Amino acid sequence: MSFDIDVVCSRGDFELAVAFQAGPGLTVLFGPSGAGKTSILNMIAGVLKPTRGRIAADGQVLFDSATRTDLKPEHRRVGYIFQDARLFPHLSVEQNLLYGYKLAPEAGRYAAPDHIIPLLGIGHLLERRPLSLSGGEQQRVAIGRAILASPRLLLMDEPLASLDDARKQEILPYIERLRDGLKIPILYVTHARAEVDRLAAAVIRIEGGKVVA
Amino acid sequence: MFELSPAEWEAVRLSLKVGFWSTAFSLPVGFFLAYVLARREFPLKSLLNGLVYLPLVLPPVVTGLILLMLFGTQGPAGKFLESVFGVTIAFRWTGAALAAAIMGLPLMVRAMRLSIEAVDTRLEHAARTLGASWWRAFFTVTLPLSLPGIIAGAILSFAKSFGEFGATITFVSNIPGETQTLPIAIYSFLQTPNGEGPAVRLAILSVVVSMAAIVGAEWMERRVTRRLRPA
């Protein structure tokens, strides 16, 4: 599986113009805050519309301004893990985990709850409400929720940034397991050097809305 | 002291009926307006906003007069309803319900709008990336999270409708059994000799209903904020 992006997005004075490819494994988008890294992920997920360009994953076009293709977020099968876990506060942990699982087309499901829940060590939390969990637990549930929707591409937007050091050490092994166990490309946004060194198979540096070599 | 006479019961029953139907009809309209005002940007949004909140600050007699000019038997909307549906609402309890709905709408929209604005749109985005359509995200995330505010809005609208006076008496007059709701009955009792007793009884009832509605609405609003913020 692979992933391809070549887009321009203008908003006011800021122009984001990026082109790169990513293969299976974990690719880090690395750069200072405000460089446009999150906007790139939002365009891939379909919650931010590029001004022009093309995005394709696994041979399918997600967005192409030339052919006016713009798949809705729910048709892109792109998993998104946010800096804040964004769990649904009115649903239990289990309902959160199964939200996307139930919506995924059966033929395309590759992640099973019986496998993913123990892998993330969240089996004992299923009955709980998200707001009663620690930050690290919330983020593990959010990771599980995204994986269980069986995405063909996984976006992670500074998933450790809001956690303290101990919690970061708690989550990192799980991310490594996913990186090694899943066959899909993972785009991982961070501005932390330590995470780049530990996780990255490939690094793409973003500065001022551009890819820099 | 608290034995209500048949005439007083009649007024209470009518007020409950008017309150129920006015709230039932306001709910979809009010929710649509609240959603649009909370989540959409469009030309003339401030004009729509002003129209919705206008009955809150306009003298109720003016709102009643406008309704009379529009929905009275000679008014354009009144003529339309009469000729197309064979329905007359002027001087009927349905007209009282319409006046009550218009007067209650600002309260309803305000409560609903606040609760919709409190729902983080990023949760809706999360739902979309998990495969939910716009409608599914709406029904599984936006609606349940704003539900306490919706209920609070409905309660406030009901309480307002239950006790609306100025616009109602202007638009549909004071007809016992048809348009003489609780506050209009209180007013009528005060115009008659020895009417203070029944007037005070109905007034106390009115205070109890209004108070219950405010407490209930507050409680609902607290629930929505508690659910959306970390414990």
Interface residues (C-beta under 8 A of the other chain):
Chain A: A45 G46 V47 K72 P73 E74 R76 R77 V78 G79 Y80 F82 D84 R86 F88 P89 H90 Y99 G100 L103 A104 L131 S132 R145 A146 A149
Chain B: D120 R122 L123 H125 A126 A127 R128 T129 L130 G131 A132 S133 W134 R136 T140 V141 P144 L145 R227 L228 R229 P230 A231
